[in-house]
Amino acid sequence: MLAASNIPTDEALPQLATIANEAAMGGHFATHLDPGWELSRCRIREARYYPGAACLLAYHLTLASPSGEETVITLFGRAFGAETVPEAFRARPPLATAAGRLPSFLPQLGLALWIFPDDPGILGLASVWRRGGAHFDTPGVLIDPPWQGRRPGLETAIQSYVPAKRCILRYDRLDHANPEPFFGKVYANEDARALYAQMQELWRHSRGAAPELVLARPLGCDPRSNAVWQSSPGGDPLLEVLGSIDLPAVMRRVAAALAALHRADLHPARVWSVADETAKLERARVALGRFYPALRRQIDGVLGGLIASTPGEAARLVPVHGDFHCNQILVQDDRVAVIDFDLFGCGDPLHDVGRFLSRFRAYTHGKLDEAAVERAEANFLGTYEILVPWRVDRRRLEWLMAVLLVNRQALKPVKKLSAGGPEPVATMLAEAQRIAMGRRLE
């Protein structure tokens, strides 16, 4: 974590330096402990900072009981700025813990606190988590259950959790009749019914017209808990198998899957635009300038140049993944599967292409030599160009790659409030400038 003294002021979140200060927050929590309990350490396990908007945190409290036994409690928090704090976050009883009743809201810090799974932003999570497999005994929750006959025992685990936003759960059969798990997603603000309908539409398209586009099978939806479930398509994340696969061949299969998606006759409601990325670039310029003042000249030069050269909106809008990168690709033998279509929408097809290529380069930095990276990228892009009926505008693609590298990668240390110097950010800015100047895709 970045030292609190090094966190610049955010006028929309003036409490940021305090809530990111482990010692200060430990002092707040210690005053609420029952007699005899002591706080040994307060550690911030994870931070997700959205400059000018919000901050999500996980506080890991190590406590000593009156008898000297060690207890660990994890508190999740969401910081609010000047906006009115929703009642669901503000008006809750104290948190009942073994060490005492801890505050559920610190008004002086605009900080809501909770213990998993009682997330006030994801109202259906507690029920889905606590009921486990019994949740599927409710008729209609799983339209297509991944078992025959009576439900087997299921073990539920957290796959990933973004406080106040979404939680992905993994379900494994205790009878081991099927080694493949299945997964559930519980959402805060996304409409699970709309997402499930979208999943079904994509599934039908892949099965009927695009066998190269391997997807997870939708299993069911529960609007009351705002959750969906889907199968596992199988395979391992692309980055985990880089050293054991025929990478050029896999990149060709990834390109074929993406081209099949882009050619689909589907019409999602969400629309992605160039203006969205330019607005994010403006915010990134402000945030990076605050956190890395020594790089201000480079930040203004690179980001200012990208903003000034913003292209027009795409003439052709097609179905796009919206967050297409290496972690969304699972590899199994001679096939690839694409996962996580939460941001599925209509947009410029080069947004997906640029997102994948920019993230591939960032992820493989230091893992593959430059020649291997360039061969893989050439196989991906060359295959994609063959399989789509439109010309790939290289200059437009270069701009998108550069912008996405900044908006998604260069901002990561800021969003995580990570300790470290400016060198990695300076390197990414230099790479973004190099891409934008056409020195990557000749």
C-alpha positions as CSV (number, residue, x, y, z in Angstrom):
1,M,0.0,0.0,0.0
2,L,1.0,3.5,-0.7
3,A,2.0,5.4,2.5
4,A,-0.9,7.7,3.5
5,S,1.4,10.7,3.5
6,N,2.1,10.0,-0.3
7,I,-1.6,9.9,-1.3
8,P,-2.5,13.2,-2.9
9,T,-5.7,15.1,-2.1
10,D,-8.9,14.0,-3.9
11,E,-11.4,16.9,-3.5
12,A,-14.3,14.5,-4.1
13,L,-12.9,12.0,-1.4
14,P,-11.1,14.2,1.1
15,Q,-11.0,11.3,3.6
16,L,-8.9,9.1,1.2
17,A,-5.6,9.5,3.1
18,T,-7.2,8.7,6.4
19,I,-9.1,5.6,5.3
20,A,-6.0,4.3,3.5
21,N,-3.9,4.8,6.7
22,E,-3.6,1.5,8.5
23,A,-2.6,3.0,11.8
24,A,-5.4,5.6,11.8
25,M,-8.0,3.1,10.9
26,G,-6.7,0.6,13.5
27,G,-7.2,3.3,16.1
28,H,-10.8,3.8,15.0
29,F,-11.5,0.1,15.2
30,A,-9.7,-0.4,18.5
31,T,-12.0,2.0,20.3
32,H,-15.0,-0.3,19.6
33,L,-13.5,-3.5,20.9
34,D,-15.0,-5.2,24.0
35,P,-12.9,-5.0,27.2
36,G,-9.9,-7.3,27.2
37,W,-9.6,-7.5,23.4
38,E,-6.6,-5.9,21.7
39,L,-5.9,-5.0,18.1
40,S,-2.5,-6.4,17.1
41,R,-2.5,-5.2,13.6
42,C,-4.8,-3.5,11.0
43,R,-3.7,-4.2,7.5
44,I,-5.3,-3.1,4.3
45,R,-5.5,-6.2,2.2
46,E,-6.9,-4.7,-0.9
47,A,-7.9,-1.3,-2.3
48,R,-9.9,-0.3,-5.3
49,Y,-9.8,3.5,-5.8
50,Y,-11.9,5.2,-8.4
51,P,-10.4,8.7,-8.6
52,G,-13.0,11.4,-7.9
53,A,-15.7,8.8,-7.2
54,A,-15.3,6.1,-4.6
55,C,-12.8,3.8,-2.8
56,L,-13.4,0.2,-1.9
57,L,-11.2,-1.4,0.9
58,A,-10.6,-4.6,2.8
59,Y,-9.3,-4.2,6.3
60,H,-7.7,-7.3,7.8
61,L,-7.8,-7.0,11.6
62,T,-5.6,-9.3,13.7
63,L,-6.9,-9.4,17.3
64,A,-6.0,-11.0,20.6
65,S,-8.8,-12.2,22.8
66,P,-8.7,-11.8,26.6
67,S,-7.3,-15.3,26.8
68,G,-4.6,-14.5,24.3
69,E,-6.1,-16.4,21.4
70,E,-5.6,-14.8,17.9
71,T,-8.7,-13.9,15.9
72,V,-8.8,-12.5,12.4
73,I,-11.7,-10.3,11.1
74,T,-12.0,-8.9,7.6
75,L,-14.0,-5.7,7.2
76,F,-15.0,-4.5,3.8
77,G,-15.6,-0.8,3.2
78,R,-16.9,1.7,0.7
79,A,-16.1,5.3,1.0
80,F,-18.5,8.0,-0.2
81,G,-17.8,11.5,-1.2
82,A,-20.2,14.5,-1.0
83,E,-23.2,12.6,-2.4
84,T,-26.0,11.4,-0.1
85,V,-25.1,8.0,1.3
86,P,-27.8,5.4,0.4
87,E,-29.7,4.2,3.4
88,A,-28.7,0.6,2.7
89,F,-25.1,1.6,3.6
90,R,-25.8,4.2,6.3
91,A,-28.7,2.9,8.4
92,R,-27.6,-0.5,9.6
93,P,-27.0,-2.0,13.1
94,P,-23.4,-2.4,14.4
95,L,-21.5,-5.4,13.2
96,A,-21.7,-8.3,15.7
97,T,-18.2,-9.9,16.0
98,A,-16.4,-12.0,18.5
99,A,-14.4,-8.9,19.6
100,G,-17.4,-6.6,20.0
101,R,-19.9,-4.6,18.1
102,L,-18.0,-2.7,15.4
103,P,-19.4,0.3,13.6
104,S,-21.2,-0.3,10.3
105,F,-20.8,3.3,9.3
106,L,-18.3,6.0,10.2
107,P,-20.1,9.2,9.3
108,Q,-17.0,11.4,9.9
109,L,-15.2,9.4,7.2
110,G,-18.2,8.7,5.0
111,L,-17.2,5.0,5.3
112,A,-19.7,2.1,5.3
113,L,-18.3,-1.2,6.7
114,W,-19.5,-4.8,6.6
115,I,-18.5,-8.4,7.0
116,F,-18.9,-10.9,4.1
117,P,-21.5,-11.9,2.9
118,D,-23.6,-9.1,4.3
119,D,-22.8,-6.6,1.6
120,P,-25.3,-3.7,1.6
121,G,-24.6,-3.0,-2.0
122,I,-25.2,-6.6,-3.2
123,L,-28.4,-7.4,-1.5
124,G,-28.8,-10.9,-2.7
125,L,-25.3,-12.1,-1.8
126,A,-26.0,-13.1,1.8
127,S,-28.9,-15.4,0.9
128,V,-27.1,-17.0,-2.0
129,W,-23.9,-17.6,0.0
130,R,-25.6,-18.9,3.2
131,R,-28.0,-21.3,1.4
132,G,-25.3,-22.8,-0.7
133,G,-26.6,-25.7,-2.8
134,A,-30.0,-25.4,-1.1
135,H,-30.6,-22.3,-3.2
136,F,-31.1,-24.5,-6.2
137,D,-33.9,-26.4,-4.6
138,T,-36.2,-23.4,-5.3
139,P,-38.1,-24.3,-8.5
140,G,-37.0,-22.2,-11.5
141,V,-33.6,-21.0,-10.3
142,L,-31.7,-23.4,-12.5
143,I,-33.4,-23.9,-15.8
144,D,-30.7,-26.3,-17.0
145,P,-29.1,-27.9,-13.9
146,P,-25.7,-29.5,-14.4
147,W,-26.9,-32.9,-12.9
148,Q,-29.5,-35.5,-13.5
149,G,-32.2,-36.2,-10.9
150,R,-31.6,-35.3,-7.3
151,R,-29.3,-32.4,-6.5
152,P,-25.8,-33.6,-5.3
153,G,-24.1,-32.0,-2.3
154,L,-22.2,-28.8,-3.4
155,E,-19.2,-27.0,-1.9
156,T,-19.4,-23.2,-2.4
157,A,-16.3,-21.0,-2.6
158,I,-15.5,-17.4,-3.4
159,Q,-14.0,-17.1,-6.9
160,S,-13.7,-13.3,-6.8
161,Y,-15.3,-10.5,-4.9
162,V,-15.5,-6.8,-5.7
163,P,-17.2,-5.2,-2.6
164,A,-20.5,-3.4,-3.3
165,K,-20.2,-4.5,-7.0
166,R,-20.3,-8.2,-7.7
167,C,-19.3,-11.6,-6.3
168,I,-18.4,-14.7,-8.4
169,L,-19.0,-18.0,-6.6
170,R,-17.7,-21.5,-7.5
171,Y,-19.7,-24.6,-7.0
172,D,-18.0,-28.1,-6.9
173,R,-19.9,-31.4,-6.6
174,L,-19.1,-33.3,-3.4
175,D,-19.8,-36.6,-5.2
176,H,-17.1,-35.8,-7.8
177,A,-19.3,-37.3,-10.5
178,N,-18.4,-34.3,-12.7
179,P,-15.0,-32.7,-12.1
180,E,-16.0,-29.4,-13.8
181,P,-17.4,-26.8,-11.5
182,F,-20.1,-24.3,-12.3
183,F,-20.2,-20.6,-11.4
184,G,-22.6,-18.0,-10.1
185,K,-22.5,-14.2,-10.2
186,V,-24.4,-12.0,-7.8
187,Y,-24.6,-8.4,-8.9
188,A,-25.2,-5.1,-7.2
189,N,-26.4,-2.9,-10.1
190,E,-26.4,-5.0,-13.2
191,D,-29.8,-6.5,-14.1
192,A,-29.4,-10.3,-13.8
193,R,-32.4,-11.0,-15.9
194,A,-31.1,-8.9,-18.8
195,L,-27.6,-10.5,-18.5
196,Y,-29.1,-14.0,-18.5
197,A,-31.2,-13.2,-21.6
198,Q,-28.0,-11.9,-23.2
199,M,-26.1,-15.1,-22.2
200,Q,-28.8,-17.3,-23.7
201,E,-28.8,-15.3,-27.0
202,L,-25.0,-15.6,-27.2
203,W,-25.2,-19.3,-26.4
204,R,-27.7,-20.0,-29.1
205,H,-25.6,-18.1,-31.6
206,S,-22.4,-20.0,-30.8
207,R,-24.1,-23.4,-30.9
208,G,-26.0,-22.7,-34.1
209,A,-23.8,-20.5,-36.2
210,A,-20.3,-20.1,-34.6
211,P,-18.8,-23.3,-33.3
212,E,-15.4,-21.6,-33.1
213,L,-16.9,-19.3,-30.4
214,V,-16.9,-21.6,-27.3
215,L,-18.8,-20.1,-24.4
216,A,-20.1,-21.1,-20.9
217,R,-23.6,-22.6,-21.0
218,P,-26.2,-20.4,-19.1
219,L,-27.8,-22.5,-16.4
220,G,-30.3,-20.2,-14.6
221,C,-31.2,-16.9,-13.1
222,D,-32.8,-15.7,-9.9
223,P,-34.1,-12.2,-10.2
224,R,-34.8,-12.0,-6.4
225,S,-31.1,-12.4,-5.6
226,N,-30.0,-10.7,-8.8
227,A,-27.8,-13.7,-9.7
228,V,-27.0,-15.8,-12.7
229,W,-25.3,-19.2,-13.0
230,Q,-23.4,-20.8,-15.8
231,S,-21.3,-23.8,-16.6
232,S,-17.5,-23.9,-16.9
233,P,-16.4,-24.2,-20.5
234,G,-13.2,-25.9,-19.3
235,G,-9.6,-25.0,-19.8
236,D,-6.9,-22.9,-18.2
237,P,-6.3,-19.1,-18.4
238,L,-4.1,-18.2,-21.4
239,L,-1.4,-16.6,-19.3
240,E,-1.0,-19.7,-17.2
241,V,-0.2,-22.0,-20.1
242,L,2.0,-19.7,-22.2
243,G,5.0,-22.0,-21.9
244,S,3.2,-25.2,-22.8
245,I,1.1,-24.3,-25.9
246,D,1.6,-23.6,-29.5
247,L,1.1,-19.9,-29.0
248,P,0.7,-18.8,-32.7
249,A,-1.9,-21.5,-33.2
250,V,-3.8,-20.5,-30.0
251,M,-3.7,-16.8,-31.1
252,R,-5.2,-17.8,-34.4
253,R,-8.0,-19.6,-32.6
254,V,-8.6,-16.6,-30.4
255,A,-8.8,-14.4,-33.5
256,A,-11.3,-16.8,-35.0
257,A,-13.5,-16.7,-31.9
258,L,-13.5,-12.9,-31.8
259,A,-14.2,-12.6,-35.5
260,A,-17.2,-15.0,-35.1
261,L,-18.5,-12.7,-32.3
262,H,-18.1,-9.6,-34.4
263,R,-19.9,-11.1,-37.4
264,A,-22.9,-12.2,-35.2
265,D,-26.4,-10.9,-36.1
266,L,-27.0,-9.7,-32.5
267,H,-28.1,-6.4,-31.2
268,P,-27.2,-5.7,-27.5
269,A,-28.6,-2.6,-25.9
270,R,-25.3,-1.3,-24.5
271,V,-23.3,1.0,-26.8
272,W,-19.5,1.6,-26.5
273,S,-18.1,4.7,-28.1
274,V,-14.8,6.5,-28.7
275,A,-16.1,9.3,-26.5
276,D,-16.2,6.9,-23.6
277,E,-12.5,6.2,-23.9
278,T,-11.6,9.8,-24.4
279,A,-13.5,10.8,-21.2
280,K,-11.6,8.1,-19.3
281,L,-8.4,9.5,-20.8
282,E,-9.2,12.9,-19.5
283,R,-9.8,11.5,-16.0
284,A,-6.6,9.4,-16.2
285,R,-4.6,12.6,-17.1
286,V,-5.8,14.3,-13.9
287,A,-5.3,11.2,-11.7
288,L,-1.8,10.4,-13.0
289,G,-0.7,14.0,-12.8
290,R,-1.7,14.1,-9.1
291,F,0.0,10.8,-8.2
292,Y,3.1,11.3,-10.3
293,P,3.9,15.0,-10.4
294,A,7.5,14.3,-11.6
295,L,6.0,12.7,-14.8
296,R,3.6,15.6,-15.5
297,R,5.4,16.7,-18.6
298,Q,5.3,13.2,-20.1
299,I,1.7,12.7,-18.9
300,D,0.5,15.9,-20.6
301,G,2.5,15.2,-23.7
302,V,1.4,11.6,-24.3
303,L,-2.2,11.9,-23.1
304,G,-2.7,15.4,-24.6
305,G,-1.5,14.0,-27.9
306,L,-3.9,11.1,-27.7
307,I,-6.8,13.4,-26.9
308,A,-5.9,15.7,-29.7
309,S,-5.8,12.9,-32.2
310,T,-9.1,11.3,-31.2
311,P,-10.7,9.7,-34.2
312,G,-14.4,9.9,-35.1
313,E,-17.0,7.4,-34.0
314,A,-16.9,4.1,-35.9
315,A,-19.1,3.9,-39.0
316,R,-19.7,0.2,-38.3
317,L,-21.0,-1.0,-34.9
318,V,-20.9,-4.7,-34.2
319,P,-21.4,-7.0,-31.2
320,V,-18.3,-6.5,-29.0
321,H,-17.2,-8.3,-25.8
322,G,-16.3,-5.0,-24.1
323,D,-13.5,-6.3,-21.9
324,F,-11.6,-8.7,-24.2
325,H,-8.2,-9.7,-22.8
326,C,-6.0,-12.6,-21.8
327,N,-7.8,-13.4,-18.6
328,Q,-11.0,-13.9,-20.5
329,I,-9.5,-16.7,-22.7
330,L,-9.4,-20.3,-21.5
331,V,-7.3,-22.8,-23.4
332,Q,-8.0,-26.6,-23.5
333,D,-6.2,-28.8,-25.9
334,D,-6.9,-27.5,-29.4
335,R,-9.7,-25.1,-28.5
336,V,-10.2,-21.7,-26.8
337,A,-13.2,-20.5,-24.8
338,V,-14.2,-16.9,-24.1
339,I,-15.8,-15.9,-20.7
340,D,-17.2,-12.9,-18.9
341,F,-19.6,-11.1,-21.2
342,D,-20.9,-8.7,-18.5
343,L,-19.9,-5.7,-20.7
344,F,-21.2,-7.2,-24.0
345,G,-22.5,-4.4,-26.2
346,C,-22.4,-2.7,-29.6
347,G,-19.3,-0.9,-30.6
348,D,-16.2,-0.5,-32.8
349,P,-14.8,-4.0,-33.4
350,L,-11.3,-2.6,-33.1
351,H,-12.0,-1.8,-29.4
352,D,-11.9,-5.6,-28.7
353,V,-8.9,-6.1,-30.9
354,G,-7.0,-3.2,-29.4
355,R,-7.9,-4.2,-25.8
356,F,-6.6,-7.7,-26.4
357,L,-3.4,-6.7,-28.1
358,S,-2.5,-4.0,-25.5
359,R,-3.2,-6.3,-22.6
360,F,-1.4,-9.2,-24.2
361,R,1.8,-7.0,-24.5
362,A,1.5,-5.8,-20.9
363,Y,0.8,-9.3,-19.5
364,T,3.6,-11.0,-21.4
365,H,6.3,-8.3,-20.6
366,G,9.2,-10.2,-19.1
367,K,7.6,-13.6,-19.8
368,L,8.2,-13.8,-23.6
369,D,10.9,-12.4,-25.8
370,E,10.0,-9.6,-28.1
371,A,10.2,-11.8,-31.2
372,A,7.7,-14.3,-29.7
373,V,5.3,-11.5,-28.8
374,E,5.4,-10.0,-32.2
375,R,4.8,-13.4,-33.9
376,A,1.9,-14.1,-31.7
377,E,0.4,-10.6,-32.3
378,A,0.9,-11.0,-36.1
379,N,-0.9,-14.4,-36.1
380,F,-3.8,-13.0,-34.1
381,L,-4.2,-9.8,-36.3
382,G,-3.6,-11.5,-39.6
383,T,-6.2,-14.2,-38.9
384,Y,-8.7,-11.7,-37.7
385,E,-8.3,-9.6,-40.9
386,I,-9.0,-12.6,-43.0
387,L,-12.1,-13.6,-41.1
388,V,-14.0,-10.3,-41.0
389,P,-15.5,-8.6,-44.1
390,W,-14.1,-5.1,-43.3
391,R,-10.7,-3.5,-43.5
392,V,-8.7,-3.1,-40.3
393,D,-7.8,0.5,-40.0
394,R,-4.2,0.3,-38.6
395,R,-4.1,3.9,-37.5
396,R,-7.4,3.7,-35.6
397,L,-6.3,0.4,-34.0
398,E,-3.0,2.0,-32.9
399,W,-4.9,4.9,-31.3
400,L,-7.2,2.5,-29.4
401,M,-4.3,0.3,-28.3
402,A,-2.4,3.3,-26.9
403,V,-5.5,4.7,-25.2
404,L,-6.5,1.3,-23.7
405,L,-3.0,0.8,-22.4
406,V,-3.2,4.0,-20.5
407,N,-6.8,3.7,-19.3
408,R,-6.6,0.1,-18.2
409,Q,-2.9,-0.5,-17.4
410,A,-1.1,2.7,-16.5
411,L,-3.8,3.6,-14.0
412,K,-3.6,0.3,-12.2
413,P,-1.1,1.5,-9.5
414,V,-3.3,4.5,-8.8
415,K,-6.5,2.4,-8.5
416,K,-4.8,-0.1,-6.2
417,L,-3.0,2.7,-4.2
418,S,0.1,0.7,-4.8
419,A,3.5,1.6,-3.4
420,G,6.3,2.1,-5.9
421,G,8.0,4.7,-7.9
422,P,7.0,6.3,-11.2
423,E,9.2,4.1,-13.4
424,P,6.6,1.5,-14.4
425,V,4.1,4.2,-15.3
426,A,6.7,6.1,-17.3
427,T,7.5,2.9,-19.2
428,M,3.9,2.3,-20.1
429,L,3.4,5.9,-21.2
430,A,6.4,5.6,-23.5
431,E,5.0,2.4,-24.9
432,A,1.6,4.1,-25.5
433,Q,3.3,6.9,-27.4
434,R,5.3,4.4,-29.4
435,I,2.1,2.5,-30.4
436,A,0.3,5.7,-31.2
437,M,3.1,6.8,-33.5
438,G,2.7,3.7,-35.6
439,R,5.8,1.9,-34.5
440,R,4.1,-1.3,-33.4
441,L,1.9,-2.5,-36.3
442,E,3.8,-1.7,-39.4
